[in-house]
Amino acid sequence: KVSPSIYVKFPLKKDHIPFFSSLDCKHLTRFTNLPVYILIWTTTPWTLPANLAIGINPNLDYVFVEIKEGFVLIAKDCLERLKEKLNYKTKKILFHCKGKELEGLIYVHPLNLREGRVLLADFVSVKEGTGCVHIAPGHGEEDYFLGLKYGLSVFSPVDDEGKFTSEVKEFQGVPVFEANKLIQRKLEEKKLLLAQEEIRHSYPHCWRCDSPLIFRAIPQWFLSVDKHQLREKAINSVSSKVKWIPPRSQARMISMLRERPDWCLSRQRYWGIGIPVVYCQSCKKAIIDERIIERIRSLVVREGSDVWFNTEVESFLPEGFCCPECGGKDFKKEEDIIDVWFESGVSHQAVVAQEKSLKDPADLYLEGSDQHRGWFQTSLLTSLSLKGRLPFKCVLTHGFVVDSQGKKMSKSLGNVIDPQKIVNSLGADTLRLWVSLEDYTEDIRISQETLNYTVEVYRRIRNTFRFLLGNLYDFSLEKDTLEPHQLREIDRYIISKLQGLVKKVTQKYENFKFYEAVHILHNFANGDLSAFYFDILKDRLYTFLADSRGRKSTQTVLFELLLTLTKLVAPVLSFTAEEVWEYLKEIEKKMEGSVFLSKWPRVREEFLDLNLEKKWDRILAVRQLSLKKLEEVRSSGEITSSLESKLIIEAPFSLISLLKSLGNELKEVFIVSQIELREAKKLEIYVEKAEGKKCQRCWNYSVYVGQNKNYPYLCERCSEVLSHLS
């Protein structure tokens, strides 16, 4: 907005300046003969008629500097910046002092000759203006509270149409913005306008019609936060009786409660929830009466909230009702409506307490971080006032979605990403997964890159389910399931790891750490399963006899993995989990109709084996080293596949014994055709070409290939399988 920027001289009454007598004769003469002013700066000349004081920062240094027209009082730090406006060649400083020494100085109002005082105000700065601020308690929040501190009246000579009232006769009926030029002209006539210009600056506008706003103090309804120790009760309650997620929210809430002003409950709007107050037309008393409130309540229940606006005031009054103050019988309704934050703030009473299916207090309040000063506070204050207790047990706050640069999304910037478009192109689960992968306690950035990563994560998890389902096509839960002790060791290891996964993910969900839960699930699916377990299972699943114990052992575990993982991902990948569940019902007909009707997975102690996990952690450490060696040989071009290799592992006796305990499964775990174990002082791994020829069925290398005339291209194991089938 373009506004006038003016510097106004407020004449000081010199006989009230305490340091007047301390001046030497030379300065005393000049001070006596020349006028002395306080210089203020404002971009709202229309507020000058409402001026009641001038604010000075008690901790700043101030000077009386001589200019052409006399002496002006300004902050010392403003001298250089105001040099051109003050129009001095050489700084002639008559006196300097701390702001606190100026308290109580008396000045004469430049327009109406009313006397005002200099007050101390910490909010005064030297970033703009002169370090001396004109105070109009009726037209500024900081001015208002300073006025309360010093006992000033709340003078606001502006009506509802933004025009001056009869309290400013010279400008009565003039719209305030039009009065700016009139006031400037008046100041010029009185030679009290030191400088004027126009500036473009940030200014509040109406969010609907984009018109510039004015600040005006008018009577309102308030909820006192200090009456009945409400502020103290609120701070004590949130300090010890609420779980805060993230924990830092607690400190933020306490800080806001300590600093918050009284709650302004009334709003000047055309429609909303009426405030059940009537006013006596004779003595203007505001009347709050339980009988009136009950009549209003019963009418609203029958006819809706519009009844307050559409019905005459007499309908809400008990028969024969009189003003308790003056006995008057003529009343009018309160025209203001209640703050919408009061409406949402009492949802604990209006909704939660009324619904039998809901708990009161609520287990969780969930909203954005901006609600520390909004819904969370209004709910807290109303609940403590009405019920004497908290409305919630836990409060969770989240950040907001911003663009890849961390900027707030807006249509004007063209950086809005429409979630519906993501759903249409990538699916709802991808959008849900993206949110779940991020730490929602902070603002979340979204871009095509983050969506691409999310798609990749989703594909990995979906492919995990595809593998599990694809290898259970011939599995019967009733006929093929093995007992825990019947499972092969590697299967017992992975199902034991699954129990740890259930415990971790459940804890993360219960503590609302969804992003940690999803990362744990993804790492298990992509690391423990796809990159390890599934990789070594393929040989057994595809080459063993369909009804072999080894294959049934694997399928038993695959089913348990499928069932458990489907439930664990369901809170995030709801549609995918439901899709998988439909296939699960084909394997087990007794399944619940939906994954969301099933019980949450529990840790099954019969599958948990921590000692086995420790053993396999050592084995997998050796496997990791062998994979590195194999990759080096593959990179050199000596082999193209790990199955072309023979591993020679030298290690201490304890580790060799551990590896030997796996028997023939060892080479499956390391995905090589042959392994030779040698006892040595330290671990060393060597890679050689595997002996024999490649089996055309399992691709393992074996010296047996070519010895069976019936199956000359197969290894011994594959020959036996085909012989059995034939």
C-alpha positions as a printed Julia matrix, in Angstrom:
726×3 Matrix{Float64}:
   0.0     0.0     0.0
   1.16    3.56   -0.72
   0.8     5.64    2.46
   1.81    9.13    3.57
   4.99    9.22    5.66
   5.09   12.31    7.86
   7.31   13.72   10.61
   5.34   15.8    13.11
   6.6    18.17   15.8
   4.78   17.92   19.14
   5.54   21.06   21.23
   7.04   20.27   24.65
   6.15   22.28   27.74
   9.64   23.41   28.75
   8.76   24.22   32.34
   8.17   20.49   32.93
  11.6    19.38   31.69
  13.46   18.26   34.86
  16.97   18.91   33.56
  16.11   22.47   32.49
  17.8    23.95   35.55
  21.08   22.04   34.96
  21.87   23.88   31.69
  24.63   26.5    31.67
  23.81   30.14   30.92
  24.61   29.92   27.2
  22.43   26.87   26.57
  19.77   28.09   28.97
  19.33   31.26   26.94
  18.98   29.35   23.66
  16.65   26.83   25.24
  14.5    29.6    26.69
  14.22   31.54   23.44
  13.69   28.65   20.99
  10.75   26.19   20.86
  11.34   22.54   21.88
   9.54   19.62   20.23
   9.25   15.87   20.32
   9.5    14.57   16.76
   7.31   11.6    15.81
   6.88    9.69   12.56
   3.71    8.02   11.33
   2.21    6.5     8.17
  -1.34    6.92    9.53
  -1.95   10.67    9.95
  -5.65    9.93   10.52
  -4.77    8.44   13.94
  -3.27   11.73   15.2
  -6.61   13.11   16.48
  -6.74   10.06   18.79
  -3.23   10.62   20.16
  -3.02   10.5    23.96
   0.69    9.92   24.62
   4.16    9.51   23.12
   6.19    6.34   23.68
   9.93    6.42   24.48
  12.19    3.38   24.9
  13.66    3.56   28.44
  16.95    1.95   27.36
  17.74    4.08   24.29
  19.86    7.23   24.23
  17.98   10.41   23.3
  19.19   13.87   22.29
  17.8    17.37   21.93
  19.28   18.51   18.62
  19.07   22.07   17.33
  17.43   22.62   13.93
  16.21   25.73   12.11
  12.85   25.78   13.94
  14.23   25.11   17.43
  15.13   21.9    19.27
  13.72   18.42   18.56
  13.92   15.33   20.73
  14.84   12.12   18.87
  16.75    8.9    19.54
  20.51    9.38   19.13
  20.75    6.38   16.78
  18.35    8.11   14.35
  20.45   11.26   13.95
  22.42   10.27   10.87
  19.44    8.69    9.09
  17.31   11.81    9.65
  20.01   14.33    8.73
  18.32   15.47    5.5
  14.87   15.73    7.05
  16.18   17.65   10.07
  18.06   19.96    7.69
  21.04   20.7     9.93
  24.6    21.31    8.75
  26.38   20.75   12.04
  24.83   18.68   14.81
  24.16   20.96   17.77
  23.18   18.69   20.62
  21.83   20.59   23.59
  21.37   17.64   25.9
  21.39   13.86   25.83
  19.97   11.33   28.26
  18.47    7.86   28.64
  14.87    7.39   27.64
  13.84    6.51   31.2
  14.75   10.08   32.27
  12.11   11.49   29.91
   9.1     9.75   31.47
   6.37   12.19   32.38
   7.37   15.05   30.09
   4.29   16.98   28.99
   3.59   18.02   25.43
   0.8    19.87   23.65
  -1.18   18.04   20.96
  -0.44   19.67   17.57
  -4.09   19.63   16.46
  -6.34   20.1    19.47
  -3.97   21.58   22.1
  -4.77   18.7    24.48
  -1.89   17.88   26.83
  -0.27   14.46   26.74
   2.55   12.69   28.54
   5.71   10.85   27.55
   5.45    7.16   28.54
   8.02    4.37   28.62
   7.51    1.6    26.04
   9.92   -1.28   25.37
   8.46   -1.9    21.9
   9.82    1.42   20.57
  12.77    0.86   18.21
  15.07    2.91   15.97
  14.69    0.75   12.84
  12.2     3.29   11.49
  11.05    6.73   12.51
  12.56    8.84   15.28
  12.57    6.61   18.35
   9.52    8.57   19.59
   6.17    6.9    18.84
   2.79    8.6    18.85
   0.39    6.53   20.99
  -3.31    6.16   20.17
  -4.76    3.45   22.47
  -7.92    3.27   20.37
  -6.06    2.42   17.16
  -3.22   -0.01   17.89
  -2.72   -3.15   19.94
   0.6    -2.15   21.5
  -0.78    1.34   22.09
  -3.84   -0.16   23.76
  -1.86   -2.26   26.24
   0.5     0.61   27.0
  -2.57    2.75   27.67
  -3.95    0.13   30.06
  -0.65    0.12   31.93
  -0.71    3.9    32.37
  -4.46    4.29   32.84
  -5.21    6.07   29.57
  -8.72    6.1    28.15
  -9.46    4.09   25.01
 -10.19    6.96   22.65
 -11.38    5.9    19.18
 -13.29    8.73   17.43
 -14.12    6.58   14.37
 -17.51    4.98   13.65
 -18.44    1.63   12.07
 -18.19    3.13    8.58
 -14.63    4.29    9.13
 -15.59    7.97    9.46
 -14.69   10.44   12.18
 -17.35   10.99   14.85
 -18.47   14.21   16.5
 -15.58   13.8    18.96
 -13.39   15.26   16.2
 -15.66   18.05   15.04
 -13.23   19.45   12.47
 -13.22   16.18   10.52
 -16.64   14.78   11.51
 -18.08   12.49    8.82
 -14.84   12.35    6.84
 -13.55    8.84    5.96
 -10.26    8.32    7.75
  -8.12    7.75    4.65
  -9.53   10.91    3.06
  -8.74   12.78    6.27
  -5.01   12.11    5.87
  -4.49   15.05    3.5
  -6.69   17.35    5.57
  -4.68   16.58    8.69
  -1.38   17.09    6.87
  -2.62   20.46    5.57
  -3.64   21.47    9.1
  -0.2    20.57   10.44
   1.45   22.57    7.68
  -0.64   25.6     8.58
   0.56   25.3    12.17
   4.17   24.84   10.95
   4.35   21.53   12.83
   4.88   19.26    9.8
   8.66   18.86    9.52
   8.69   16.54    6.47
   6.29   14.53    4.33
   6.55   11.96    1.54
   4.85    8.8     0.28
   6.1     5.25    0.86
   5.08    1.82   -0.37
   4.95   -0.64    2.5
   3.31   -3.8     3.79
  -0.16   -3.1     5.17
  -3.05   -5.36    6.3
  -5.87   -5.84    3.8
  -9.22   -7.61    3.9
  -8.76  -11.18    2.67
 -12.11  -11.05    0.88
 -12.32   -7.66   -0.85
  -8.65   -6.64   -0.6
  -9.49   -3.25    0.95
  -6.98   -1.72    3.4
  -7.98   -2.17    7.04
  -7.94    0.15   10.02
  -7.43   -0.73   13.67
 -10.19    0.44   15.99
 -10.84   -0.39   19.64
 -14.48   -1.22   20.36
 -16.23   -3.04   23.26
 -15.85   -6.82   23.04
 -16.57   -9.93   25.11
 -13.51  -11.59   26.62
 -12.57  -14.72   28.5
 -10.14  -13.77   31.23
  -7.22  -16.21   31.36
  -6.11  -15.03   34.8
  -9.44  -15.14   36.61
  -9.81  -18.24   38.82
  -6.12  -19.04   38.08
  -7.08  -20.37   34.63
  -3.68  -19.59   33.1
  -1.86  -21.29   35.98
  -4.13  -24.35   35.8
  -3.61  -24.61   32.04
   0.18  -24.43   32.31
   0.27  -26.99   35.13
  -2.01  -29.38   33.23
  -0.08  -29.38   29.96
   3.21  -29.64   31.86
   2.46  -32.96   33.52
  -0.74  -34.61   32.29
  -0.47  -34.58   28.49
   1.68  -36.62   26.1
   3.09  -34.29   23.44
   4.17  -35.44   19.99
   6.73  -34.19   19.2
   7.87  -33.54   22.8
   9.07  -30.02   21.93
   5.42  -29.05   21.43
   5.0   -28.95   25.19
   7.48  -26.09   25.63
   5.86  -24.18   22.77
   2.4   -24.57   24.28
   3.57  -23.48   27.74
   5.32  -20.43   26.28
   2.18  -19.4    24.4
  -0.01  -19.87   27.48
   2.33  -17.7    29.54
   2.25  -14.87   27.0
  -1.31  -15.07   25.71
  -3.69  -12.15   26.35
  -7.32  -12.52   27.36
  -9.37  -14.31   24.72
 -11.6   -12.0    22.66
 -14.77  -14.06   22.2
 -16.88  -11.7    20.1
 -16.7   -11.1    16.36
 -18.37   -8.57   14.08
 -19.8   -10.75   11.32
 -23.15  -10.99    9.56
 -23.73  -14.65   10.4
 -22.54  -17.19   12.93
 -23.44  -18.37   16.42
 -25.07  -15.55   18.37
 -23.86  -14.49   21.81
 -26.82  -15.05   24.21
 -26.76  -11.58   25.77
 -29.43   -8.87   25.78
 -29.0    -5.17   26.53
 -31.34   -2.92   28.44
 -32.28   -0.04   26.14
 -32.69    2.28   29.13
 -29.45    1.83   31.08
 -27.44   -0.1    28.43
 -26.62   -2.88   30.91
 -25.5    -6.19   29.37
 -27.62   -8.97   30.84
 -26.53  -12.62   31.06
 -29.38  -14.67   32.48
 -29.61  -18.49   32.71
 -33.32  -18.42   31.91
 -32.72  -16.46   28.71
 -29.89  -18.78   27.69
 -32.07  -21.85   28.26
 -34.91  -20.39   26.14
 -32.43  -19.62   23.36
 -31.01  -23.14   23.6
 -34.39  -24.83   23.3
 -35.34  -22.67   20.3
 -32.03  -23.37   18.55
 -32.53  -27.12   19.08
 -35.93  -26.91   17.36
 -35.27  -24.3    14.67
 -31.51  -23.98   14.2
 -29.04  -21.21   15.0
 -30.69  -18.77   12.56
 -33.49  -18.34   15.1
 -31.29  -15.89   17.01
 -31.16  -13.55   14.01
 -34.69  -14.09   12.68
 -36.67  -13.84   15.92
 -37.55  -10.76   17.96
 -35.82  -10.4    21.31
 -39.11  -10.81   23.21
 -39.24  -14.5    22.22
 -36.14  -15.16   24.31
 -37.27  -13.34   27.45
 -39.16  -14.94   30.35
 -42.63  -13.52   30.9
 -42.51  -10.2    32.73
 -38.72   -9.96   32.49
 -37.25   -6.65   33.7
 -33.75   -5.19   33.76
 -32.18   -6.13   37.11
 -30.37   -2.77   37.12
 -33.07   -0.21   36.32
 -36.28   -2.2    35.9
 -36.49   -1.37   32.2
 -38.53   -3.59   29.89
 -37.14   -2.65   26.51
 -34.24   -4.82   25.3
 -32.12   -5.51   22.24
 -30.05   -8.56   21.29
 -26.27   -8.7    21.16
 -25.37   -8.24   17.49
 -21.88   -9.78   17.65
 -21.31  -13.49   17.08
 -19.08  -15.87   19.03
 -15.55  -16.53   17.81
 -15.5   -19.64   15.59
 -12.56  -20.86   17.67
 -14.95  -21.03   20.61
 -17.24  -23.23   18.52
 -14.46  -25.7    17.7
 -12.96  -25.28   21.16
 -16.04  -26.71   22.89
 -16.21  -29.77   20.61
 -15.11  -31.8    23.65
 -18.5   -30.96   25.19
 -20.69  -30.54   22.12
 -19.46  -33.69   20.34
 -17.24  -35.97   22.42
 -19.26  -35.81   25.63
 -22.54  -36.36   23.74
 -21.46  -39.4    21.7
 -21.55  -42.64   23.69
 -19.12  -44.27   21.26
 -16.44  -41.64   22.01
 -14.15  -41.34   25.02
 -14.11  -38.18   27.1
 -11.42  -36.95   27.43
 -10.29  -37.8    23.91
  -7.28  -40.08   23.46
  -5.77  -37.82   20.81
  -6.05  -34.32   19.39
  -4.4   -34.09   15.96
  -3.76  -30.88   14.01
  -1.13  -28.66   12.41
   1.53  -26.85   14.43
  -0.4   -23.57   14.05
  -3.07  -24.94   16.41
  -0.9   -24.47   19.49
  -2.39  -20.99   19.55
  -5.69  -22.16   18.02
  -7.78  -25.26   18.63
  -5.48  -26.87   21.21
  -5.59  -23.74   23.38
  -9.29  -23.0    22.96
 -10.16  -26.62   23.77
  -7.89  -26.56   26.81
  -9.22  -23.28   28.22
 -12.9   -24.13   27.72
 -12.53  -27.65   29.13
 -10.71  -26.44   32.23
 -13.37  -23.75   32.69
 -16.35  -26.08   32.18
 -15.12  -29.38   33.59
 -11.97  -28.61   35.53
  -9.98  -31.13   33.5
  -8.16  -31.63   30.21
 -10.06  -32.42   26.99
  -7.27  -34.67   25.67
  -4.68  -37.22   26.79
  -2.3   -36.79   23.87
  -1.67  -33.96   21.41
   0.03  -34.57   18.06
   1.07  -31.72   15.79
   2.32  -31.9    12.23
   4.04  -29.52    9.85
   2.81  -28.45    6.44
   3.51  -29.45    2.85
   5.87  -27.05    1.06
   7.52  -27.14   -2.36
  11.0   -28.49   -3.12
  12.53  -25.13   -2.11
  10.74  -25.09    1.23
   8.32  -22.39    0.07
   4.64  -22.31    0.99
   2.48  -23.47   -1.9
   0.3   -20.88   -3.59
  -1.46  -20.52   -6.93
   0.26  -17.19   -7.54
   3.68  -18.83   -7.31
   2.55  -21.73   -9.49
   4.13  -24.26   -7.15
   0.99  -26.12   -6.06
   1.04  -29.9    -6.47
  -2.52  -31.22   -6.56
  -2.82  -34.4    -4.43
  -5.73  -35.58   -6.57
  -3.46  -35.62   -9.61
  -0.99  -37.78   -7.68
  -3.8   -40.16   -6.76
  -5.02  -40.29  -10.36
  -1.57  -40.96  -11.83
   0.27  -42.89   -9.11
  -2.49  -44.23   -6.88
  -3.73  -43.31   -3.42
  -1.26  -45.65   -1.71
   1.68  -43.83   -3.27
   0.42  -40.56   -1.8
  -0.13  -42.21    1.59
   3.33  -43.77    1.43
   4.96  -40.44    0.57
   3.44  -38.83    3.66
   4.42  -41.81    5.82
   8.04  -41.77    4.64
   8.49  -38.2     5.91
   8.9   -36.83    9.42
   5.52  -35.14    9.71
   6.59  -33.15   12.79
   8.45  -30.82   10.41
   7.31  -29.15    7.2
   7.43  -31.71    4.37
   8.89  -30.88    0.97
   7.33  -32.41   -2.1
   8.74  -32.55   -5.61
   8.8   -34.89   -8.57
  12.08  -36.33   -7.23
  10.53  -37.25   -3.87
   7.54  -38.77   -5.64
   9.84  -40.8    -7.9
  11.62  -42.17   -4.82
   8.27  -42.99   -3.22
   7.18  -44.86   -6.34
  10.39  -46.91   -6.18
   9.81  -47.77   -2.51
   6.23  -48.74   -3.27
   7.32  -51.01   -6.15
   9.78  -52.8    -3.89
   7.12  -53.46   -1.27
   4.58  -54.5    -3.91
   7.12  -56.82   -5.55
   7.69  -58.4    -2.14
   4.0   -59.27   -1.98
   4.07  -60.52   -5.58
   6.93  -62.89   -4.77
   5.18  -64.18   -1.66
   1.87  -64.74   -3.42
   3.49  -66.19   -6.53
   5.18  -68.93   -4.53
   2.13  -69.9    -2.5
  -0.06  -70.87   -5.47
   0.1   -74.58   -4.5
   0.27  -74.13   -0.71
  -2.48  -75.4     1.56
  -2.43  -73.91    5.03
  -4.2   -76.94    6.47
  -2.16  -79.67    4.72
   1.28  -78.16    4.11
   2.05  -76.11    7.23
   5.02  -77.39    9.26
   5.58  -77.0    12.99
   8.34  -74.57   14.09
  10.76  -77.4    14.97
  10.27  -78.95   11.5
  11.44  -75.83    9.66
  14.87  -75.57    8.07
  17.31  -73.42    9.96
  17.34  -70.5     7.55
  13.53  -70.46    7.61
  13.55  -70.45   11.41
  16.01  -67.56   11.31
  13.88  -65.37    9.06
  10.66  -66.09   10.94
  12.43  -65.19   14.18
  13.5   -61.9    12.59
   9.86  -61.34   11.66
   8.9   -61.38   15.35
  11.38  -58.59   16.02
   9.87  -56.67   13.12
   6.38  -57.01   14.59
   7.6   -55.66   17.93
   9.49  -52.68   16.43
   6.8   -51.65   13.96
   4.04  -51.94   16.56
   6.0   -49.72   18.96
   6.58  -47.13   16.24
   2.91  -47.06   15.27
   1.81  -46.77   18.9
   4.14  -43.78   19.32
   2.92  -42.24   16.04
   6.36  -42.56   14.46
   4.93  -43.67   11.14
   7.98  -42.63    9.15
  10.21  -44.87   11.28
   7.74  -47.76   11.02
   7.63  -47.49    7.22
  11.41  -47.28    6.9
  11.77  -50.4     9.08
   9.23  -52.25    6.93
  10.91  -51.15    3.71
  14.36  -52.17    4.96
  13.04  -55.59    5.97
  11.28  -56.15    2.64
  14.13  -54.85    0.52
  17.07  -56.02    2.63
  16.25  -59.09    4.7
  13.81  -60.53    2.17
  14.48  -59.44   -1.43
  18.26  -59.06   -1.22
  18.84  -62.11    0.98
  16.09  -64.57    1.82
  14.21  -64.54   -1.49
  17.46  -64.63   -3.43
  18.57  -67.9    -1.87
  15.06  -69.43   -1.86
  14.63  -69.43   -5.61
  16.74  -72.56   -6.04
  14.69  -74.45   -3.49
  11.32  -73.18   -4.69
  11.96  -73.78   -8.38
  14.06  -76.97   -8.39
  12.99  -79.02   -5.35
  10.1   -81.47   -5.53
   6.82  -79.63   -5.06
   5.93  -81.66   -1.98
   9.44  -81.85   -0.53
   9.91  -80.94    3.11
  12.42  -78.23    2.21
   9.94  -76.49   -0.09
   7.06  -76.83    2.39
   9.3   -75.38    5.1
   9.88  -72.35    2.93
   6.2   -71.99    2.02
   5.19  -72.19    5.67
   7.39  -69.2     6.37
   6.34  -67.37    3.2
   2.71  -67.59    4.29
   3.55  -66.29    7.76
   5.53  -63.44    6.16
   2.67  -62.61    3.81
   0.02  -62.64    6.53
   2.06  -60.54    8.96
   3.43  -58.01    6.46
  -0.02  -57.42    5.0
  -1.3   -56.42    8.42
   1.78  -54.33    9.23
   1.57  -52.22    6.06
  -2.23  -51.88    6.17
  -2.27  -48.58    8.14
  -0.22  -46.97    5.35
  -0.75  -49.01    2.17
  -4.42  -49.64    2.89
  -5.56  -50.38   -0.67
  -2.59  -52.62   -1.42
  -3.08  -54.54    1.82
  -6.76  -55.07    1.01
  -5.83  -56.26   -2.48
  -3.35  -58.78   -1.05
  -5.93  -59.88    1.51
  -8.31  -60.95   -1.24
  -5.65  -63.39   -2.5
  -4.91  -64.56    1.04
  -8.55  -65.55    1.42
  -8.09  -67.95   -1.49
  -5.33  -69.72    0.47
  -7.21  -69.67    3.77
 -10.99  -69.58    3.41
 -11.51  -68.75    7.1
  -9.85  -65.33    6.81
 -11.81  -62.26    7.95
 -13.61  -60.38    5.2
 -11.1   -57.52    5.33
  -7.57  -57.01    6.63
  -9.04  -54.25    8.79
 -11.31  -56.74   10.51
  -8.4   -58.99   11.45
  -6.38  -58.88   14.67
  -3.12  -56.98   14.8
  -0.11  -59.33   14.63
   1.53  -60.29   17.91
   5.01  -61.53   18.7
   4.82  -65.33   18.52
   7.17  -66.75   21.12
   7.27  -70.18   19.42
   9.03  -68.58   16.46
  11.38  -66.32   18.43
  14.98  -67.59   18.7
  17.5   -64.89   19.62
  20.42  -67.34   19.83
  19.72  -68.47   16.28
  19.64  -64.83   15.16
  23.07  -64.23   16.72
  24.44  -67.29   14.93
  23.09  -66.14   11.59
  24.33  -62.61   12.11
  27.86  -64.09   12.12
  27.14  -66.23    9.06
  25.72  -63.26    7.16
  28.78  -61.17    8.02
  30.91  -63.8     6.23
  28.39  -63.88    3.39
  28.69  -60.13    2.97
  32.47  -60.41    2.62
  32.11  -63.23    0.11
  29.68  -61.18   -1.99
  32.25  -58.4    -2.1
  34.93  -60.85   -3.28
  32.59  -62.34   -5.89
  31.79  -58.86   -7.2
  35.5   -58.11   -7.6
  35.99  -61.29   -9.65
  32.83  -60.58  -11.67
  34.07  -57.08  -12.44
  37.35  -58.5   -13.73
  35.41  -60.63  -16.25
  36.49  -64.02  -14.85
  32.89  -64.98  -14.07
  29.47  -63.68  -15.08
  27.45  -65.33  -12.3
  28.19  -66.3    -8.71
  27.1   -69.89   -9.55
  30.21  -70.21  -11.74
  32.27  -69.9    -8.55
  33.77  -72.0    -5.85
  34.47  -70.29   -2.53
  37.42  -71.21   -0.35
  36.85  -69.9     3.17
  39.68  -69.94    5.68
  38.67  -69.08    9.24
  39.23  -69.96   12.92
  37.81  -73.23   14.19
  34.72  -71.69   15.87
  33.61  -69.96   12.66
  34.35  -73.02   10.51
  32.22  -75.12   12.86
  29.43  -72.6    12.56
  29.52  -72.7     8.76
  29.77  -76.5     8.66
  26.6   -76.8    10.74
  24.61  -75.7     7.66
  25.8   -78.68    5.62
  24.69  -78.54    1.97
  22.58  -75.44    2.68
  25.76  -73.38    3.02
  26.32  -73.04   -0.74
  22.66  -72.07   -1.16
  23.13  -69.28    1.38
  26.23  -67.98   -0.4
  24.67  -68.64   -3.87
  27.71  -70.47   -5.23
  28.11  -73.98   -6.66
  30.78  -75.2    -4.27
  32.37  -74.18   -0.94
  35.55  -75.48    0.63
  36.17  -74.74    4.32
  39.68  -74.6     5.8
  40.74  -73.94    9.37
  43.09  -70.94    9.76
  44.06  -68.21   12.23
  42.14  -65.45   10.49
  39.29  -65.08    8.03
  40.25  -65.07    4.36
  38.02  -65.72    1.34
  39.18  -66.79   -2.11
  37.21  -67.26   -5.32
  37.94  -69.95   -7.9
  36.17  -71.31  -10.95
  33.64  -73.95   -9.98
  34.5   -77.55  -10.89
  32.44  -79.53  -13.4
  29.78  -78.43  -15.85
  26.68  -76.25  -15.6
  23.39  -78.0   -14.83
  20.83  -76.9   -17.4
  18.05  -77.01  -14.82
  19.38  -75.31  -11.68
  22.46  -73.63  -13.26
  24.72  -74.94  -10.51
  28.09  -76.38  -11.58
  28.77  -80.01  -10.68
  31.22  -82.78  -11.6
  28.18  -85.07  -11.76
  26.8   -83.38  -14.87
  27.15  -85.83  -17.78
  27.38  -89.01  -15.65
  23.68  -89.9   -15.81
  22.84  -91.23  -19.27
  19.14  -90.47  -18.81
  19.83  -86.87  -17.79
  23.26  -86.04  -19.19
  22.85  -82.26  -18.77
  21.68  -82.3   -15.14
  23.37  -82.41  -11.75
  22.75  -85.23   -9.3
  20.0   -83.42   -7.38
  18.04  -82.42  -10.48
  18.41  -85.93  -11.92
  16.86  -87.39   -8.78
  13.96  -84.91   -8.89
  13.14  -85.73  -12.51
  13.53  -89.45  -11.87
  11.02  -89.16   -9.05
   8.6   -87.22  -11.26
   8.86  -89.77  -14.05
